[in-house]
Amino acid sequence: MTTLSYAAAAAAFFFLSILLITSWRGRLYGLLLAAACLSSSIWAATIAGLSYLDYAYPLLIQVLELLRNATLTIFLITLLGPFQPGKTDNTSPKIRPAVAAIALFYLICLAQIVVFGQTTGIDPDQPGASRDFLIWVAMAIIGMILVEQYYRNTPREQRWGTKFICLGIGGLFVYDFYLYSDALLFRKISADIWVARGWVNTLIVPLIALSAARNPKWTVGIAVSRRILFYSSALFGAAVYLLLMAAAGYYLRFSGGTWGTIFQLTFLFGAIILLIVVLFSGTTRSWLKVFISKHFFSYNYDYREEWLRFTRTLSEEETELRVRVIKSLAQLVESPAGGVWFKSEQHHAYLPIARWNIPHIDASVAIDSYFCQFMQESSWVIDLYQHDSESQKYAAMILPDWLPTIPKARWVVPLILHGELLGFVVLTEPRSAVEFNWEVRDLLKVAGRQAASYLAQYEAAQALSTARQFESFNRMSTFIVHDIKNLIAQLSLLLTNAEKHKDNPEFQQDMLDTVALSVNKMKRMLEKLSSENIREEKNALSLNELLQRIIASKSFYEPQPVLDILDTELNVLADLSRLERVLGHLVQNAIEATPKDGYVEVRLKQQPGWAVIEIEDSGHGMSEQFIREKLFTPFESTKTAGMGIGVFESREYVEEIGGKLHVSSEVSKGTIFTVMLPLVSPP
């Protein structure tokens, strides 16, 4: 029994000393307390080991006990202050006479134990009639006096952090005084008092640890994880429950006669089913979490853990963000349901956009209502129960008529971003009782602001997606209008020349070719409009043939473009219709920018790895600033009826197939467009 009691004390003191050492931040108090706990652990472990091995070394045990008492005494003296109050001069501080006397006393006791030794002492199985225990009684008295002085000199407002360590160390010295006073009276140590001493020391450790955690001077980072405590409490409760149920089943077995075994098995099966139901009950788990936070921690929340869980819930992709906002706020207060209302400028009201575990409520709140104005101005989390009992706190607020119809509605959390009320979340009554204090209010308030930023980003992304869809549609429409404009220009030119050359067979053939080409282009545009998922087909194209066809289609314009092929058999990978439209547009621009007496020349040549197409004209040219700032910008053009789309689309497509488009121009002298396309092997 001695081994077990002192082993428990050794383990408790050792665990506390490890906590103190690992959390030490350079403060002397924490180091001394850790040393006292470590010496107490070594002392108790030595007694447990010698008792288990049935050895008796009273000298070693007494030296270790002296060391333990000395470290505890030094710790108490340090707390009291070992020096006399300082004076105004620069003289060094002086040790208090009482401290010097205590130090001398301990030195004398150590010399008496080491030099003279003791044939008996603290071994309860030996009589010890030849020695007295005055030195141990004196040590206990000194310890009690120091504890009393420390508690007396501690300001009343600071005793909250020190009363438990005074109770613990004081109780230790009181028990030692009782032990050795009894031994002094009866000339030997009582075996029962000696064995109980180990358990007494074990019970003292939590008191010391509690004060160490409360006292900031000792910088003891004793922090038990709420999750570990939750699961430990659940496991301990389940174990106690099973033991009680086993005892009840045992009683039923022996009191039930011939039906005893049946009663026992039925009862135990039902008890286990009940335990499983309770353990998996959300209400029970919620109640246990609230109970632990309220009674074991100074704050209701582990803010690091709560914020990680809050962010993790908002970042999940399994459910819609609007629902995740409700769940992330609800889990902070163990609420099982809720809904979110968001601002709609179009309807000038807050509309319901998502719900979680509550029936659909088709109700809105006007933006300028007193309810919304109150939340925006005060940023308060509204407690509907408090509103009913303490309505004076919400004097300027009028609840919407539909809000009380939500089953068990409890809180309204405003979603505020940059001082603007973007919306609010309604949460229902939590699974377990939650005290709505300043901590819960502030946590919901801050979490609501974070959730508001997520919702605002989500709504902005949705609006941007819609805008991009419209932009894509408008862009496609613009290109189509641009192509139609070019076709109209070609047909208009035909009509203009028809009166002069209608009897010319060559003109008639050109007119038929131009009309056929225009019809084919319009057919392709209609195909693209009717086929949303149509994909371009890139093939190896011969630039010789493509340029010849483009120049031939422009032959009736003035000035007529000239094609100069310097290198043949040049092939590129592209979509035929897109590339033909791009190059045709560049040639058309050169023709329109050049007077009739000027020239437009198209050259095809080769550079290492590239096919180079140069389109040169002697037109009015462009300034360097216009090329840099406006040429490739949509809806910017030098032409009176131009849309500024063709050159932009040309560069976009050339770069899309891996090419480059360069422009060099000089006002009143002309322009050169250089298109460089990567070469591919011929098909």
QUILIN-V453348 format. One record per run of one state. SS is the DSSP state (@ for helix, = for strand, . for the rest). FROM is the first residue (numbers start at 1). TO is the last residue. If there is no record, write none. Layout:
((SS & FROM & TO) (SS & FROM & TO))
This chain:
((. & 1 & 1) (@ & 2 & 22) (. & 23 & 27) (@ & 28 & 53) (. & 54 & 57) (@ & 58 & 80) (. & 81 & 82) (= & 83 & 83) (. & 84 & 94) (= & 95 & 95) (. & 96 & 96) (@ & 97 & 116) (. & 117 & 133) (@ & 134 & 153) (. & 154 & 155) (@ & 156 & 161) (. & 162 & 162) (@ & 163 & 186) (. & 187 & 190) (@ & 191 & 214) (. & 215 & 215) (@ & 216 & 218) (. & 219 & 225) (@ & 226 & 255) (. & 256 & 256) (@ & 257 & 279) (. & 280 & 281) (@ & 282 & 296) (. & 297 & 302) (@ & 303 & 315) (. & 316 & 320) (@ & 321 & 330) (. & 331 & 334) (= & 335 & 335) (. & 336 & 337) (= & 338 & 344) (. & 345 & 348) (= & 349 & 356) (. & 357 & 363) (= & 364 & 366) (. & 367 & 369) (@ & 370 & 378) (. & 379 & 381) (= & 382 & 383) (@ & 384 & 389) (. & 390 & 390) (@ & 391 & 394) (. & 395 & 402) (@ & 403 & 405) (. & 406 & 408) (= & 409 & 417) (. & 418 & 419) (= & 420 & 428) (. & 429 & 429) (= & 430 & 430) (. & 431 & 437) (@ & 438 & 501) (. & 502 & 504) (@ & 505 & 530) (. & 531 & 538) (= & 539 & 542) (@ & 543 & 553) (. & 554 & 561) (= & 562 & 565) (. & 566 & 570) (= & 571 & 574) (. & 575 & 575) (@ & 576 & 592) (. & 593 & 599) (= & 600 & 607) (. & 608 & 609) (= & 610 & 617) (. & 618 & 623) (@ & 624 & 629) (. & 630 & 645) (@ & 646 & 656) (. & 657 & 659) (= & 660 & 666) (. & 667 & 669) (= & 670 & 679) (. & 680 & 683))
